[in-house]
Amino acid sequence: MKKVLLLIVLTGVLFGCRGGNSGGVAGRRTAHTQSIGIFIPGVMSGSPIYEMLAQGVQRAAAETSGVIATVIEGGYNQAEWESRVTSMAASGDYDLIVSSNPSLPAIAAEVSAKFPKQRFLLLDGELAGNPGIYTMRYNQREQAYMAGHIAALVSSDLWSTAAGSTAKVGLVAAQEYPTMNNIILPGYRDGAQAVDPAFTVDFRLVGNWFDAERGAEIAEDMILGGVKVILCISGGANEGVLKAASERGAKVVWFDINGYALSPGTVVGSAILHQERAAYEQTIRYLAGNLPFGSAEVVGVADGYVDFIEDDPHYLAAVSPEIRKAQGSLIERIRSRALDLGE
């Protein structure tokens, strides 16, 4: 009899552990449980911005009794994202679906029309007026402007000791999309031109978010054309850009996360998003019943969600005091709102 009771207890423990806040397997909901689905538009492994999204939501869930947070990966095929989000809403398993991508608000709006009770918390996108959707968009114009400014400062410094000169910086992107074309690219160009109005941007596309070999080919061609500093926003292809720059003596500016340690001396700037903080704080607002569904908020440097990392030892070692001072002055002007770059 004791053996039977022990078996029952162990079985209950094992099955009771399924679907915890680590993500992966959804737990069965009870009358007192809230369930959050974290939709990853891609795959989480190797995607720090999505890892931060999941970590922030899971931390909020772990701090709140009776909350389950589950990760669902959408894969690289963007055409399948809407059907996957639709399946999540149709299941009725999730009180809240959290995600982060500029394409998600439009997808969520389509799903919301079919399942009006479903609630969405979306970062890195914007949509106002839908009572089931809250969005928080990062001011990526500020982020790109800071990236362009450091790129031009470093490029000017490198050309000052080289034969000839060119006022040109590079931007390698995975694909074209509205935020890239309308906000990031012009913001990057304007940041570079704040250093010298003669600067132009050599803008190239990989065509996907994973081809490191293609990223290296594009970066090598840019460098041969006189580009000394490249901003890369191309997912797994960033690895190829970094490799080419390191081998050919060029420099790289990183985007969204701290990239200095990836190649010390080659990465000379990191314009970042505090995605984990945003995911955590907005999830806490939702759990407290204070998330303003229907609204679209925009946050930037002054709000503490967009930043440029100035204190990393690799940055201090790679960039001269004069350049760091000029970059720091720009950042302080944006942070204090003395310089308003718009949204």
URCORNOR-V83329 format. One line per field, one symbol per residue. ss: DSSP state (h for helix, s for strand, l for the rest). phi: phi as a letter, one per 40 degrees, with the letter a starting at -180 (. if undefined). psi: psi as a letter, one per 40 degrees, with the letter a starting at -180 (. if undefined). A space follows every 50 residues. Layout:
ss=???
phi=???
psi=???
This chain:
ss=lhhhhhhhhhhhhhhhlllllllllllllllllssssssslllllllhhh hhhhhhhhhhhhllllsssssssllllhhhhhhhhhhhhhhllllsssss lllhhhhhhhhhhhllllssssslllllllllsssssslhhhhhhhhhhh hhhhhhhhhhlllllllssssssllllhhhhhhhhhhhhhhhhhhlllls sssssllllllhhhhhhhhhhhhhllllssssslhhhhhhhhhhhhhhll sssssslllhhhlsllssssssslhhhhhhhhhhhhhllllllllssssl lllllsssllllhhhhhhllhhhhhhhhhhhhhhhllllllll
phi=.cccccccccccccccccgcccghbccccbcbbbbbbbcccibccgbdcc ccdccccccccccbcgbbbbcbccgccccccccccccccccgcbcbbbaa icccdcccccccccbcccbbbbbgaaabgccbbbbbbccccccccccccc ccccccccccbbcgaacabbbbbcacadccccbcdccccccccccadccb bcbbbchabaccccdcccccccccchcbbbcbbafccddccccccccbgc bbbcbgbcbdccadgccbabcbbcccccccccccdcccgbccdgbbbbba cccgbbabcbbcdcccccbcdcccccccccccccccgcbbcgb
psi=dddddddddddddddeeifaeeichhihiidehhhhhhhhgaidhegddd ddddddddddddehhfhhhhhhheiehdeedddddddddddeehdhhhih idedddddddddddgeehihhhifihhieheehhihhigedddddddddd ddddddddddeihaihghiihhidiiiddddeddddddddddeddheehi hhhihdeaeegdddddddddddddeehdhhhhgfbdeddddddddddeei iihihdihededghddheihhihgdddddddddddddefehgieihihia ddeeeiihheehddddddhidddddddddddddddeedhhea.
